[in-house]
């Protein structure tokens, strides 16, 4: 858990991903479309990727992408898309300081 805390601290948007995951790419594109610049950790390309993945599983995340906004665990693609459909994603990104407009 501490490893996740360190990785999301002081970052408005963090996405834990896999380089080959098309859903991760879609969520990253959606968030970037708002003008945000998410920090992306590709679990299959970082040295401690397995350790990070185990910590994410302890949080209840069973797959990638795993999205944090304002250091808060949002969830996976379904949760992010639900926020978008409810017109809440932009507001959440503004509150986290990821976008200013």
C-alpha positions as CSV (number, residue, x, y, z in Angstrom):
1,X,0.0,0.0,0.0
2,X,2.8,2.4,0.8
3,X,4.3,1.9,-2.6
4,X,1.0,3.1,-4.2
5,X,0.9,6.1,-1.8
6,X,4.4,7.2,-2.8
7,X,3.6,6.9,-6.5
8,X,0.4,9.0,-6.4
9,X,1.5,11.6,-3.9
10,X,1.7,15.1,-5.4
11,X,0.3,14.0,-8.7
12,X,-3.2,15.1,-9.7
13,X,-3.9,12.1,-12.0
14,X,-2.1,8.7,-12.0
15,X,-3.0,5.8,-14.2
16,X,-1.6,2.3,-13.6
17,X,-1.6,0.6,-17.0
18,X,-0.1,-2.1,-19.2
19,X,1.5,-1.1,-22.4
20,X,-0.6,-3.6,-24.4
21,X,-3.9,-2.7,-22.9
22,X,-6.3,-0.9,-25.3
23,X,-8.7,0.1,-22.5
24,X,-5.8,1.8,-20.7
25,X,-5.0,3.7,-23.8
26,X,-8.6,4.8,-24.2
27,X,-8.9,6.0,-20.6
28,X,-5.6,7.9,-20.9
29,X,-6.9,9.5,-24.1
30,X,-10.1,10.5,-22.4
31,X,-8.4,12.2,-19.5
32,X,-5.8,13.8,-21.7
33,X,-8.7,15.2,-23.8
34,X,-9.6,17.4,-20.9
35,X,-6.1,18.9,-21.0
36,X,-4.8,16.9,-18.1
37,X,-1.3,15.3,-18.2
38,X,-1.7,12.1,-16.3
39,X,1.3,10.3,-14.8
40,X,1.2,6.8,-16.3
41,X,3.0,3.8,-14.9
42,X,3.2,0.8,-17.2
43,X,3.2,-2.1,-14.9
44,X,4.8,-4.4,-17.5
45,X,7.7,-1.9,-18.0
46,X,8.6,-0.7,-14.4
47,X,11.0,-2.8,-12.2
48,X,8.6,-3.2,-9.3
49,X,5.5,-3.7,-11.5
50,X,4.5,-7.0,-9.8
51,X,4.7,-5.4,-6.4
52,X,2.6,-2.5,-7.5
53,X,0.1,-4.8,-9.1
54,X,-0.3,-6.8,-5.8
55,X,-0.8,-3.5,-3.9
56,X,-3.5,-2.5,-6.3
57,X,-5.2,-5.8,-5.8
58,X,-5.2,-5.1,-2.1
59,X,-7.1,-1.9,-2.9
60,X,-9.7,-4.0,-4.8
61,X,-8.5,-3.3,-8.3
62,X,-8.4,-6.6,-10.2
63,X,-7.3,-5.2,-13.6
64,X,-5.8,-2.2,-15.3
65,X,-6.3,0.6,-15.9
66,X,-6.4,1.7,-12.3
67,X,-7.0,5.4,-12.0
68,X,-6.3,7.8,-9.1
69,X,-7.5,11.4,-9.2
70,X,-6.4,13.8,-6.4
71,X,-4.7,10.8,-4.7
72,X,-8.1,9.1,-4.4
73,X,-8.6,5.7,-6.0
74,X,-11.3,6.1,-8.6
75,X,-11.3,2.6,-10.0
76,X,-11.1,1.1,-13.4
77,X,-12.5,2.0,-16.8
78,X,-16.1,1.5,-15.8
79,X,-15.9,3.9,-12.9
80,X,-14.1,6.5,-15.0
81,X,-16.6,6.2,-17.8
82,X,-19.5,6.5,-15.3
83,X,-18.0,9.8,-14.1
84,X,-17.7,11.0,-17.7
85,X,-21.4,10.0,-18.5
86,X,-22.5,11.8,-15.4
87,X,-20.5,14.9,-16.4
88,X,-18.4,14.6,-13.2
89,X,-15.0,13.7,-14.6
90,X,-14.1,17.3,-15.6
91,X,-15.1,18.6,-12.2
92,X,-13.1,16.0,-10.4
93,X,-10.0,16.8,-12.6
94,X,-10.4,20.5,-11.8
95,X,-10.7,19.9,-8.0
96,X,-7.5,17.8,-8.2
97,X,-5.6,20.6,-10.0
98,X,-5.1,18.5,-13.1
99,X,-6.9,21.1,-15.3
100,X,-7.6,24.8,-14.7
101,X,-10.4,25.5,-17.2
